[in-house]
Amino acid sequence: MKMQPTKTSESIVIIAYVLSRIDFVLAHIAFLSWVVYVTNDPLDFRNSAPSLSFLFNTLDVDKSDIDRDSGIDYAAAKYNTLVFLLVWWLPHSGLSRNVVKHALGLGPTHPLDRPIFSFQAAISWWATIYLWRPVTAATRLDVMAITLKDYIWRAPIILTFLIETLGLFYLLPNHVFGTDRWQWAKGNMPKENKLIVSFPYSLVRHPAAAFFLWMFWIGIPSYNANHILLASLWTVFIVVGTLIFEEGGLVDHEFKQLYTRYSNKVNAFVPSIWSIKHCLGLLKESEKWKEE
């Protein structure tokens, strides 16, 4: 698809440059908060660093912690969960829709298009962590007490998807944060919007979404009421958002048959045989990806 630069003021260009760098930092903070959150703060950051306690939360509250967390209303927490989810769903899904972006004056080549999306994604991701309240005082998952056997089979899964997610940050910063979008307003932009099939998109079609699903259901599961509720809500959002809305637009409007060919080789959330062979450099010449 041919791309035409969007004419904007110099101030917009500067904002796009600065905001994309801020996004990069915020994404790492949100990522750290999320890891602490799903592992139930094993290093006790909330108490050891009280001035930064707002950055951290825990998925579960153990019965022994009720005195410390006595302010939690478990009945109200069930309703709070809906608020928690809407904080992510509304801005994230809204700014993913072309009709919303055009209404805000943010076309696909606008220098602020990706930086603004990444900014709200990092903030709303952190906000869902901060706003979460356990729906029951379940026995907390203690990652320090996980057996060596569990670590042996879970570690490869966790490491794979940690590398995959951080790979998005460091290998494709413009795609994720819009770090080069400020240059687009000056005409220094690619001639075409190309489909990204390099790592981590060569492993799965939706790396960030796959990370969430695998970590929630296999990597660090506790399978109590809090965990099942949170994992289920995220799964519904991810499956509906990616497989129906996002991919529908990619097939129907953006990449069409090219994306269909790509999806035949690379699965949405679980690595295919082709993906594994590609990452290991075992593909025959005839099996390698060709755009034409």
N, C-alpha and C positions, 0 to 999 in steps of 0.2 A: 504494500500500500504506500503510495507516494505521500510524502510529508511536506507541508509548507510551514515556514516559521510564522509564529504569531508576533505581531508588532506590539511592543510594550514599552513603557517608560524605563529609564535607567534605574529608577528607584525600585521598580518591580524586579529587575534583574538582580540588584543587590540583595533584596529580600530573599529571592529564590536561592541565591548562593549561600547566604547565612543560614536560612531555615533548613536547607538540606544537611548542613553540618550539625545543626542542633538535633535534627532527626536522628542522625547517626548515633549521637551520644544518648539520646532519650531511649532509643531502641535497646541499647545495651543495659540501661538502668531497668527498663521494663522486663527485659529478659532475665536479669539477675533476680529481680523481685519475684518473677514467676517461678524460677527454680527453687528459691527459698520457700515460696508458698506451697508448691506441690510436695515438697519434701518435709514440710512442717518445721521449718526453721531449725535444722539440726544443730547449728552453731549458736543458736539463741541470740540472733542479731537484735531482736526487739528489746532485750534487756541489756545486752552488752553495749549497744549503741543507741541509747534512748533518744538522742537528738535526731536520729535517722529512722526512728521506729515507724514513721508514716510510710516509709518505703516498703515495709515488710508486713506480711500477714501469714496466717497458717490456714490450711484447708480444714484441718480437724482441731477440735479442742478436747483434750483428754480430761477425764473426770477429775484428775488431780490438779488440773489447771483452772477449774471453775472459779476458785476464789480470785485468781488473777483476772479472769475474764467474766466476772459476775455480771457485767453490764449487758451481756448477750441475752436477748429475748428470743428464744428458739422458735416460738410461734410466729413472731414478727419476721424472723429470719427467712421463713418460707416465702413471704411476700417480698422481702428485700431481694431475694434471688431474682425475681422478675425485673426489678430495677437494675440490678447488677448486669443482667443480660442485655437489657435495652440500651444501657450505656455503651455497649459494644456494637450491637446489631444496627441501631439507627444511624449513627454517623458513618460506620464502616460500610454498611450496605448502601446508604444514601450516596456517599461520594464515589461509590463504584459504578453508579448508574450514569450513563452518558447524558440522559435528560436532565439530571440534577447538575452535573458539571457544566453543561451548556447554559443552564439557567443562572449559574454563578459566574459565567464568563470564562470558564476553565476548559478550553478545548484540549484535545490530546497533545498538542504541541505547545501549550502555554507553559512558560517556565515555572509557574507555581503549581501546576497540576499535580505532579508527583510529590513535591515537598509538602504541600498542604495535606494530601492524603496520608503520607507517612507520619506527619505530625499528629494528626488526630488518631491514627492507629496506635502510636506509642502511648499517647495520653489516655485513650480509652482502654487500652490493654492494662495499663497500670491501674486505672480507676476500677476496673472490674476486680482486680486483686484487692485493692484497698476496701472496696465496698462489700466484699464477700463476708457473709456471716454463716457459720456452720448451722445446719438445721437440727443437729443433735450433738450431744456431748459424747461422740464416739471415741473408742480407743484410738489414740493417735498412731499413725504409721511412723515408726521410728527407724529411719534409714541406717542409724548406727547399730541397730540390732538385727539387720538383715543378714541371713546366713551366707556363707561363702558360696554355697551351691546356687543361691538365688542371684548373687552378683555375677557368677560365671555365665549364666544364660541371659541375664538382663543387660549386662554391661555392653555387649556388642550392639544391641538394639539402641540403648541410650546414646552410645558414642556415635553411631551412624547418623542418628537424627540430630544430635547436637552439631556434628560437623556439617550436616546438610543445611541446617538453619543458619549457622554462622557463615557458611559458604555463601548464602544469599547476601549477607552484610558486606563481606569482603571481596567477593568475586564479581558481584553485580550491583555495586552501590548506586549506579545511576538508575537501574531498573527499580530498585527498592526505595531509594531516598531522593532520586532526581538530582544527584550531585553535579551532573553536567547540563541540566536543563537551562541553567542561566546562560549558557553559551548558545543555546538554540535561538534565542531572541536576536542574536547577532548574526544569524545565518549559518553558524557553524554546527550543523546538525546532519544526521544521516539522511540519505535521500529516500530511504524506505524504512518502514517499521517492520523489522524482521522478527520472525518467531525465534525465541531463545530456546535452544535445545542443548546447550552446554550444561555442565554440572552446576547446580544440583538438579536442573530440569531434565537432565538425561537419566536421572534415577527414578524420579516420580514427577507427574505433571504438576503437582501442588506441594512443593517441599514444606512450606510453613504449616499448611493444614495437616500434612502427613505427620509432621513432628508432634503436633498436638494429639492426634489420634493415637499414635503409637506410645507416646509417653503416658497418656491417660489410661489406656487400656492394658498395656503390657509392661512398659518401662518402670513406672512407679505406682502400681495399683495398691490400694488398701481395701477396696471393695466394700466399704461401709456406706451408709446412707449419703454422707456428704460427697464421697468420691463418685458414687453411681449417679447422683443427681447432676453434679458438675460435668462429668464426662458425657452423660447423655445429652445435656443441653448443648455443649460444644459440638457434639457429633451431629445433631440435627442441623445446627447452623452451618457447619462445614459442608455437609453433604448437599443440603439444599442450595447454599450459596455458591459452591464451586461447580457441582455437576449440572445444575439446572440453569442458574442465572449467568455465572461467569463463562462457562464453556459454551452456552448457547450463543452468547455474543461473539465469542472467538470463532465459532464455526459459521454462524449466519452472516456476520458483517465484516470481520477483520481478516481472518486467514483462510476461511472456508475449507477447501479440500486439503490444503497443506496441514491444517490442524487435525483433520480426520486421519491423515496418514501418520502424523506424529502420535496420536492417541492409540493407533493400532499397534505401535511399538512400545510405548511407555504407559504404564498404568497410572491411575490417578493417585493412589496412596500406598501401594505395595509394589516394590521393585519387580519388574518383569525379568524373564530370562535374558531378553535382549539388553535391558538396562544393566544387569549385573555383568554381562559379557562386555558391554561397552565400557563400564567403569574399570574393568580389569584389563582392558586392551586386548580382548580375545575375539573381537569381531573379524570376520573375513571381509575382504574388500567389498564383496557383493552385498554384505549385510549392513555396511555403514550408512549413516544417514546422508541423504542427498536431497536438497531442496527441489531440484527439478527432475 
